Amino acid sequence: MKTELTRRERDVLMLIVNGLNNKQIARELGLSFYTVKNHVGRLFDRIDVASRLQAAVWYMQEGNTQ
C-alpha cells in the first residue's frame, strides 16, 4: 500500500534525504526545533521506519514517485 505524505512531510523527508539534521531543517523551514522533531517522529511512524537512514532508503524505494 502506498503511503501518501503531506506537503510538509515531503519537505521534511527531502531535507532528511539531503543530510540535514533537525536543527538545520528547522532553520531551513522557519520552524522551531521541537516542531521539526514532532514532524520527523510522525513521518517515521507514517512510513514505518526508525532512523533517518531508513527514511532515506524508503524514499529511494517508494517515496520519490510522489
N, C-alpha and C positions, 0 to 999 in steps of 0.2 A: 504494500500500500504506500502510495506516495504521500509524503508529508508536505503540506503547503505551509510556507512560512510567511509571516507578515513582512511588510517592508522593513521595519526596524530590525526584526530578526535576521533578515537577509543582510542588512547593513552591518550588523554586529558580526555575523558569520564571516563576511568578506574581510573585515578588519582582522578577525582571528586568523583567517587563512593567510593574510598578509603579514602575520607575525606580531601584531600589536598586542600589548598586554592591556588589562582593564583600565589602568590609568591613562594610557595612550589613547584608547578607544574613547574614554570619557572626554578627553581634550578634543579629539577629532570631531565628536558628535555634539559637543557642547552640553554634556550631561554630567551629573555627579558620578563619582566613583561607585557609590553604592547603588545607583540606578543601573549602571552598566553591570555591576556584579549580579543584580537581580535578573537583568536581561539574559546574561550568559547562563545563569542557572536554569531559567525557564527554557532557553534554547536547547541546552543539553538534555533536559527532560523530554522536550518535544521530539528530538532526533535520536534519543536513546543512546547517548554517549556519556563518557565520564571524564574526558580530557579534551584539551584543545587539539591535540594531535588526532584523536578520534574524530573530532568535529571536522577537521581539515580533510581527513580521509573520506568521511561521509559526503562532504561537499564534492570531492572529486568523483565519487561513485554515483551519487544520486542528486545532489543539490544544485549542480551547475546548469541544470536544464530549466530552472525556474525563471 
